[in-house]
Amino acid sequence: MLRETGVEIATVLTERMRRAVEDAPFKCKRSRRDYLVDVNISVGVAELEPHFETPDKLLEEADRFLYRAKNAGRNRVESKALGA
């Protein structure tokens, strides 16, 4: 949660996070041997809007964008700021 942050800035910040995870080397040890594992994330960004009656509605909106990111190929950020 990014307090006092609009959806545009939140989208930029989560895209930076997504790239940082994608670019980070993740090691997994198995049978005394290290393996590099590719890791990525998908993110749904939502902004609190006056018509959300409960906090759950905000989470539902973020979840809707998360599944849009996953369905569009994963390893993405989706939000209203991106024209969704």
N, CA, C and O atoms as a GROMACS GRO file, in nm:
protein
  336
    1MET      N    1   0.084  -0.117   0.000
    1MET     CA    2   0.000   0.000   0.000
    1MET      C    3   0.089   0.123   0.000
    1MET      O    4   0.183   0.134   0.078
    2LEU      N    5   0.058   0.214  -0.087
    2LEU     CA    6   0.133   0.339  -0.099
    2LEU      C    7   0.038   0.454  -0.064
    2LEU      O    8  -0.043   0.496  -0.146
    3ARG      N    9   0.049   0.502   0.057
    3ARG     CA   10  -0.039   0.609   0.102
    3ARG      C   11  -0.008   0.739   0.030
    3ARG      O   12   0.107   0.771   0.000
    4GLU      N   13  -0.114   0.814   0.004
    4GLU     CA   14  -0.103   0.946  -0.059
    4GLU      C   15  -0.022   0.941  -0.190
    4GLU      O   16   0.056   1.032  -0.219
    5THR      N   17  -0.044   0.836  -0.265
    5THR     CA   18   0.024   0.817  -0.393
    5THR      C   19  -0.082   0.788  -0.499
    5THR      O   20  -0.161   0.694  -0.484
    6GLY      N   21  -0.084   0.867  -0.604
    6GLY     CA   22  -0.180   0.844  -0.712
    6GLY      C   23  -0.146   0.720  -0.792
    6GLY      O   24  -0.037   0.664  -0.781
    7VAL      N   25  -0.242   0.678  -0.873
    7VAL     CA   26  -0.227   0.555  -0.949
    7VAL      C   27  -0.112   0.563  -1.050
    7VAL      O   28  -0.047   0.462  -1.077
    8GLU      N   29  -0.087   0.682  -1.106
    8GLU     CA   30   0.023   0.694  -1.204
    8GLU      C   31   0.158   0.669  -1.138
    8GLU      O   32   0.240   0.592  -1.190
    9ILE      N   33   0.182   0.734  -1.025
    9ILE     CA   34   0.310   0.715  -0.954
    9ILE      C   35   0.320   0.572  -0.900
    9ILE      O   36   0.427   0.511  -0.907
   10ALA      N   37   0.211   0.519  -0.848
   10ALA     CA   38   0.212   0.382  -0.797
   10ALA      C   39   0.245   0.283  -0.909
   10ALA      O   40   0.316   0.185  -0.887
   11THR      N   41   0.196   0.309  -1.028
   11THR     CA   42   0.225   0.222  -1.142
   11THR      C   43   0.373   0.228  -1.178
   11THR      O   44   0.434   0.125  -1.207
   12VAL      N   45   0.431   0.348  -1.177
   12VAL     CA   46   0.574   0.363  -1.205
   12VAL      C   47   0.656   0.289  -1.099
   12VAL      O   48   0.751   0.218  -1.133
   13LEU      N   49   0.621   0.306  -0.972
   13LEU     CA   50   0.696   0.240  -0.864
   13LEU      C   51   0.686   0.088  -0.872
   13LEU      O   52   0.785   0.019  -0.852
   14THR      N   53   0.567   0.037  -0.900
   14THR     CA   54   0.554  -0.109  -0.908
   14THR      C   55   0.623  -0.166  -1.031
   14THR      O   56   0.669  -0.280  -1.029
   15GLU      N   57   0.631  -0.088  -1.138
   15GLU     CA   58   0.708  -0.133  -1.255
   15GLU      C   59   0.856  -0.142  -1.220
   15GLU      O   60   0.924  -0.234  -1.263
   16ARG      N   61   0.906  -0.047  -1.142
   16ARG     CA   62   1.046  -0.055  -1.096
   16ARG      C   63   1.067  -0.179  -1.010
   16ARG      O   64   1.169  -0.246  -1.023
   17MET      N   65   0.971  -0.210  -0.923
   17MET     CA   66   0.981  -0.330  -0.839
   17MET      C   67   0.981  -0.455  -0.927
   17MET      O   68   1.060  -0.547  -0.904
   18ARG      N   69   0.894  -0.457  -1.026
   18ARG     CA   70   0.886  -0.573  -1.115
   18ARG      C   71   1.018  -0.597  -1.186
   18ARG      O   72   1.066  -0.710  -1.195
   19ARG      N   73   1.077  -0.487  -1.236
   19ARG     CA   74   1.207  -0.500  -1.304
   19ARG      C   75   1.317  -0.545  -1.208
   19ARG      O   76   1.403  -0.624  -1.245
   20ALA      N   77   1.316  -0.494  -1.085
   20ALA     CA   78   1.418  -0.532  -0.986
   20ALA      C   79   1.411  -0.680  -0.956
   20ALA      O   80   1.515  -0.746  -0.945
   21VAL      N   81   1.290  -0.735  -0.942
   21VAL     CA   82   1.275  -0.878  -0.918
   21VAL      C   83   1.322  -0.957  -1.040
   21VAL      O   84   1.394  -1.056  -1.026
   22GLU      N   85   1.283  -0.913  -1.158
   22GLU     CA   86   1.322  -0.982  -1.281
   22GLU      C   87   1.474  -0.984  -1.299
   22GLU      O   88   1.529  -1.083  -1.347
   23ASP      N   89   1.540  -0.876  -1.262
   23ASP     CA   90   1.685  -0.864  -1.282
   23ASP      C   91   1.769  -0.925  -1.170
   23ASP      O   92   1.890  -0.942  -1.186
   24ALA      N   93   1.707  -0.957  -1.057
   24ALA     CA   94   1.782  -1.010  -0.942
   24ALA      C   95   1.816  -1.157  -0.961
   24ALA      O   96   1.732  -1.235  -1.006
   25PRO      N   97   1.939  -1.195  -0.925
   25PRO     CA   98   1.972  -1.338  -0.932
   25PRO      C   99   1.916  -1.410  -0.809
   25PRO      O  100   1.950  -1.375  -0.696
   26PHE      N  101   1.832  -1.509  -0.830
   26PHE     CA  102   1.778  -1.588  -0.720
   26PHE      C  103   1.844  -1.725  -0.724
   26PHE      O  104   1.842  -1.795  -0.825
   27LYS      N  105   1.903  -1.760  -0.610
   27LYS     CA  106   1.972  -1.889  -0.601
   27LYS      C  107   1.888  -1.987  -0.522
   27LYS      O  108   1.823  -1.953  -0.423
   28CYS      N  109   1.892  -2.109  -0.568
   28CYS     CA  110   1.824  -2.219  -0.502
   28CYS      C  111   1.927  -2.330  -0.483
   28CYS      O  112   1.995  -2.369  -0.577
   29LYS      N  113   1.938  -2.380  -0.360
   29LYS     CA  114   2.035  -2.486  -0.333
   29LYS      C  115   1.962  -2.619  -0.326
   29LYS      O  116   1.862  -2.635  -0.257
   30ARG      N  117   2.016  -2.714  -0.401
   30ARG     CA  118   1.959  -2.847  -0.400
   30ARG      C  119   2.072  -2.947  -0.417
   30ARG      O  120   2.155  -2.936  -0.508
   31SER      N  121   2.074  -3.043  -0.329
   31SER     CA  122   2.178  -3.147  -0.334
   31SER      C  123   2.317  -3.085  -0.339
   31SER      O  124   2.401  -3.124  -0.421
   32ARG      N  125   2.340  -2.989  -0.252
   32ARG     CA  126   2.471  -2.922  -0.240
   32ARG      C  127   2.512  -2.845  -0.365
   32ARG      O  128   2.630  -2.814  -0.383
   33ARG      N  129   2.419  -2.815  -0.448
   33ARG     CA  130   2.450  -2.743  -0.571
   33ARG      C  131   2.359  -2.620  -0.582
   33ARG      O  132   2.240  -2.628  -0.553
   34ASP      N  133   2.418  -2.508  -0.623
   34ASP     CA  134   2.340  -2.386  -0.641
   34ASP      C  135   2.283  -2.380  -0.783
   34ASP      O  136   2.351  -2.412  -0.881
   35TYR      N  137   2.159  -2.339  -0.791
   35TYR     CA  138   2.093  -2.318  -0.919
   35TYR      C  139   2.042  -2.175  -0.924
   35TYR      O  140   1.997  -2.122  -0.823
   36LEU      N  141   2.050  -2.113  -1.039
   36LEU     CA  142   1.987  -1.983  -1.059
   36LEU      C  143   1.845  -2.006  -1.108
   36LEU      O  144   1.822  -2.087  -1.198
   37VAL      N  145   1.752  -1.934  -1.048
   37VAL     CA  146   1.611  -1.950  -1.081
   37VAL      C  147   1.558  -1.817  -1.132
   37VAL      O  148   1.578  -1.713  -1.068
   38ASP      N  149   1.490  -1.819  -1.246
   38ASP     CA  150   1.426  -1.698  -1.296
   38ASP      C  151   1.299  -1.673  -1.215
   38ASP      O  152   1.214  -1.761  -1.200
   39VAL      N  153   1.287  -1.551  -1.164
   39VAL     CA  154   1.170  -1.512  -1.085
   39VAL      C  155   1.114  -1.384  -1.144
   39VAL      O  156   1.188  -1.294  -1.182
   40ASN      N  157   0.981  -1.377  -1.153
   40ASN     CA  158   0.917  -1.253  -1.195
   40ASN      C  159   0.786  -1.237  -1.120
   40ASN      O  160   0.739  -1.331  -1.055
   41ILE      N  161   0.728  -1.119  -1.129
   41ILE     CA  162   0.603  -1.091  -1.059
   41ILE      C  163   0.504  -1.021  -1.152
   41ILE      O  164   0.544  -0.953  -1.247
   42SER      N  165   0.379  -1.039  -1.124
   42SER     CA  166   0.272  -0.963  -1.188
   42SER      C  167   0.208  -0.879  -1.079
   42SER      O  168   0.195  -0.923  -0.965
   43VAL      N  169   0.168  -0.756  -1.115
   43VAL     CA  170   0.115  -0.663  -1.015
   43VAL      C  171  -0.010  -0.597  -1.068
   43VAL      O  172  -0.016  -0.556  -1.184
   44GLY      N  173  -0.110  -0.587  -0.982
   44GLY     CA  174  -0.230  -0.510  -1.012
   44GLY      C  175  -0.234  -0.389  -0.921
   44GLY      O  176  -0.222  -0.402  -0.799
   45VAL      N  177  -0.249  -0.271  -0.979
   45VAL     CA  178  -0.249  -0.145  -0.904
   45VAL      C  179  -0.388  -0.085  -0.907
   45VAL      O  180  -0.448  -0.070  -1.013
   46ALA      N  181  -0.440  -0.050  -0.789
   46ALA     CA  182  -0.570   0.017  -0.779
   46ALA      C  183  -0.557   0.137  -0.688
   46ALA      O  184  -0.472   0.141  -0.598
   47GLU      N  185  -0.641   0.236  -0.713
   47GLU     CA  186  -0.642   0.358  -0.633
   47GLU      C  187  -0.776   0.367  -0.560
   47GLU      O  188  -0.881   0.337  -0.616
   48LEU      N  189  -0.770   0.408  -0.434
   48LEU     CA  190  -0.892   0.425  -0.355
   48LEU      C  191  -0.981   0.530  -0.421
   48LEU      O  192  -0.938   0.643  -0.445
   49GLU      N  193  -1.104   0.491  -0.450
   49GLU     CA  194  -1.198   0.581  -0.516
   49GLU      C  195  -1.321   0.598  -0.428
   49GLU      O  196  -1.355   0.508  -0.351
   50PRO      N  197  -1.389   0.713  -0.438
   50PRO     CA  198  -1.503   0.741  -0.350
   50PRO      C  199  -1.615   0.637  -0.356
   50PRO      O  200  -1.684   0.616  -0.256
   51HIS      N  201  -1.633   0.572  -0.471
   51HIS     CA  202  -1.743   0.476  -0.483
   51HIS      C  203  -1.713   0.340  -0.419
   51HIS      O  204  -1.802   0.256  -0.412
   52PHE      N  205  -1.591   0.318  -0.372
   52PHE     CA  206  -1.560   0.192  -0.302
   52PHE      C  207  -1.624   0.200  -0.163
   52PHE      O  208  -1.589   0.285  -0.081
   53GLU      N  209  -1.718   0.110  -0.139
   53GLU     CA  210  -1.795   0.114  -0.015
   53GLU      C  211  -1.719   0.054   0.102
   53GLU      O  212  -1.746   0.089   0.217
   54THR      N  213  -1.625  -0.035   0.075
   54THR     CA  214  -1.548  -0.101   0.181
   54THR      C  215  -1.404  -0.118   0.133
   54THR      O  216  -1.377  -0.110   0.014
   55PRO      N  217  -1.312  -0.140   0.227
   55PRO     CA  218  -1.174  -0.169   0.187
   55PRO      C  219  -1.163  -0.291   0.095
   55PRO      O  220  -1.073  -0.299   0.011
   56ASP      N  221  -1.254  -0.385   0.112
   56ASP     CA  222  -1.253  -0.504   0.026
   56ASP      C  223  -1.272  -0.468  -0.121
   56ASP      O  224  -1.218  -0.536  -0.208
   57LYS      N  225  -1.347  -0.363  -0.150
   57LYS     CA  226  -1.368  -0.321  -0.289
   57LYS      C  227  -1.237  -0.274  -0.353
   57LYS      O  228  -1.212  -0.298  -0.471
   58LEU      N  229  -1.154  -0.206  -0.274
   58LEU     CA  230  -1.023  -0.165  -0.323
   58LEU      C  231  -0.938  -0.288  -0.355
   58LEU      O  232  -0.872  -0.293  -0.460
   59LEU      N  233  -0.939  -0.385  -0.267
   59LEU     CA  234  -0.862  -0.508  -0.290
   59LEU      C  235  -0.916  -0.584  -0.411
   59LEU      O  236  -0.839  -0.642  -0.488
   60GLU      N  237  -1.047  -0.585  -0.428
   60GLU     CA  238  -1.106  -0.652  -0.545
   60GLU      C  239  -1.060  -0.585  -0.675
   60GLU      O  240  -1.034  -0.652  -0.774
   61GLU      N  241  -1.052  -0.452  -0.674
   61GLU     CA  242  -1.007  -0.379  -0.793
   61GLU      C  243  -0.860  -0.412  -0.823
   61GLU      O  244  -0.824  -0.435  -0.938
   62ALA      N  245  -0.776  -0.413  -0.720
   62ALA     CA  246  -0.634  -0.449  -0.740
   62ALA      C  247  -0.623  -0.593  -0.791
   62ALA      O  248  -0.541  -0.622  -0.879
   63ASP      N  249  -0.705  -0.681  -0.738
   63ASP     CA  250  -0.704  -0.821  -0.780
   63ASP      C  251  -0.748  -0.833  -0.926
   63ASP      O  252  -0.694  -0.915  -1.001
   64ARG      N  253  -0.846  -0.753  -0.966
   64ARG     CA  254  -0.891  -0.754  -1.106
   64ARG      C  255  -0.776  -0.716  -1.200
   64ARG      O  256  -0.759  -0.779  -1.304
   65PHE      N  257  -0.699  -0.614  -1.163
   65PHE     CA  258  -0.585  -0.574  -1.245
   65PHE      C  259  -0.473  -0.678  -1.239
   65PHE      O  260  -0.403  -0.699  -1.338
   66LEU      N  261  -0.455  -0.743  -1.124
   66LEU     CA  262  -0.355  -0.850  -1.114
   66LEU      C  263  -0.386  -0.962  -1.212
   66LEU      O  264  -0.298  -1.009  -1.284
   67TYR      N  265  -0.512  -1.005  -1.216
   67TYR     CA  266  -0.547  -1.113  -1.309
   67TYR      C  267  -0.542  -1.068  -1.453
   67TYR      O  268  -0.517  -1.149  -1.542
   68ARG      N  269  -0.565  -0.940  -1.478
   68ARG     CA  270  -0.547  -0.888  -1.614
   68ARG      C  271  -0.400  -0.900  -1.654
   68ARG      O  272  -0.369  -0.937  -1.767
   69ALA      N  273  -0.309  -0.869  -1.560
   69ALA     CA  274  -0.165  -0.882  -1.587
   69ALA      C  275  -0.127  -1.028  -1.614
   69ALA      O  276  -0.052  -1.057  -1.707
   70LYS      N  277  -0.179  -1.118  -1.534
   70LYS     CA  278  -0.149  -1.260  -1.553
   70LYS      C  279  -0.203  -1.311  -1.687
   70LYS      O  280  -0.135  -1.385  -1.758
   71ASN      N  281  -0.323  -1.272  -1.720
   71ASN     CA  282  -0.385  -1.318  -1.844
   71ASN      C  283  -0.319  -1.257  -1.969
   71ASN      O  284  -0.331  -1.311  -2.079
   72ALA      N  285  -0.251  -1.145  -1.950
   72ALA     CA  286  -0.184  -1.078  -2.063
   72ALA      C  287  -0.041  -1.130  -2.082
   72ALA      O  288   0.033  -1.078  -2.165
   73GLY      N  289  -0.003  -1.232  -2.007
   73GLY     CA  290   0.128  -1.293  -2.029
   73GLY      C  291   0.218  -1.295  -1.908
   73GLY      O  292   0.330  -1.346  -1.917
   74ARG      N  293   0.174  -1.241  -1.796
   74ARG     CA  294   0.250  -1.240  -1.671
   74ARG      C  295   0.372  -1.148  -1.679
   74ARG      O  296   0.405  -1.093  -1.784
   75ASN      N  297   0.438  -1.132  -1.564
   75ASN     CA  298   0.555  -1.045  -1.554
   75ASN      C  299   0.522  -0.905  -1.605
   75ASN      O  300   0.595  -0.847  -1.686
   76ARG      N  301   0.410  -0.851  -1.555
   76ARG     CA  302   0.359  -0.721  -1.599
   76ARG      C  303   0.297  -0.645  -1.483
   76ARG      O  304   0.269  -0.701  -1.377
   77VAL      N  305   0.277  -0.517  -1.506
   77VAL     CA  306   0.200  -0.432  -1.415
   77VAL      C  307   0.078  -0.385  -1.493
   77VAL      O  308   0.089  -0.345  -1.609
   78GLU      N  309  -0.038  -0.390  -1.430
   78GLU     CA  310  -0.162  -0.341  -1.491
   78GLU      C  311  -0.233  -0.247  -1.395
   78GLU      O  312  -0.238  -0.272  -1.274
   79SER      N  313  -0.288  -0.138  -1.450
   79SER     CA  314  -0.363  -0.040  -1.371
   79SER      C  315  -0.444   0.047  -1.465
   79SER      O  316  -0.430   0.038  -1.587
   80LYS      N  317  -0.530   0.132  -1.406
   80LYS     CA  318  -0.606   0.227  -1.487
   80LYS      C  319  -0.513   0.325  -1.557
   80LYS      O  320  -0.544   0.374  -1.665
   81ALA      N  321  -0.399   0.353  -1.496
   81ALA     CA  322  -0.303   0.447  -1.554
   81ALA      C  323  -0.252   0.398  -1.689
   81ALA      O  324  -0.204   0.477  -1.770
   82LEU      N  325  -0.261   0.269  -1.712
   82LEU     CA  326  -0.213   0.211  -1.838
   82LEU      C  327  -0.326   0.196  -1.938
   82LEU      O  328  -0.313   0.124  -2.038
   83GLY      N  329  -0.437   0.263  -1.911
   83GLY     CA  330  -0.548   0.260  -2.005
   83GLY      C  331  -0.640   0.140  -1.991
   83GLY      O  332  -0.716   0.108  -2.082
   84ALA      N  333  -0.631   0.075  -1.879
   84ALA     CA  334  -0.715  -0.045  -1.858
   84ALA      C  335  -0.855  -0.006  -1.816
   84ALA      O  336  -0.939  -0.093  -1.794
   0.00000   0.00000   0.00000
